[in-house]
């Protein structure tokens, strides 16, 4: 993400060229798009996985947050992981 990603494009003359596309604007933080999604669900191989909060930066998921009840002394990261299923 820091150096960008290599992309190919077709120039006006039909030639295929390569360039670096920046996915995060580190020079102008306000030019980036942040999104926090509550109860984000991913389905893969007929399995549902629902995270409490997923943070996206310019459409890329950059953080997954599991929020648990602070009064539950038995809450663990593993119970949070399995709860999302």
N, C-alpha and C positions, 0 to 999 in steps of 0.2 A: 504494500500500500504506500510505502514511503517513496519509492522510486517510480511508481506508476506501473502500468502493465503494457506489454508490447502488443500492438494491434497492427493489422494489415488493412490497407484501403487501396482502392483503385483511383489513380490520378486521372485528370481530365483527358490525358493522352492514352488511357487504357492500361498504363503500366501499374503493376502492383508494388506498393511501397510500404515500408514499416515505419512506425513512430511509437513514441511513448505517450500513453494517455494517462493523465493524472486523475486518480479516483478520489483524492482528498486534496482540498485547497488549503495548504498549510500557511500560505501567505495571508489569506483573507478568511478567517474562521467563519465569518458571517455568510460566506458564499456556500458553505456546506449545508446539507439538509439532514437534520436529526429527526428520528421518529422513535417513540417508545410505544410498543404494542403490548397491551394487556391480554393474557390468555392466548398467546400465539400458538397455533396448532400446526404440526407437521405430520403428514401421513406418508408413510413409506412401507411398502410390502404389507399393506392392510393393517399396520400398526400406527396408532395415534400417540403422539408425544406432545403434551401441552405444557409450555413453560409459562410461569407467572408473568414475566416481563422480558421482552427481547428488545434490545436497543439496536437501531439501524443507523448507519452513517452513509449517506448517499446511496441508499438501497442495499448496502452490504450489512449483514448481521455482525455486530462487533462485540456484543455482550449478552449473556443470558443470566437472568436474575431469578432465583427462587425465593419467594417471601414466605416465611413460616410463622406460625403462632409463637410468640416469644414466651408464652406461659406454658407451652408444652415441653416438659423436661426431657421427653423421649424423642424429640425431633432431631433427625440427623440429615446429612446431605443425601444419604442413600434412601431414606424414607421420602425425601422431597423428590428425588429422581424417579422413584417408583410410583409416586402419587401422580406424576405427570402422564403416566401411561393410560 
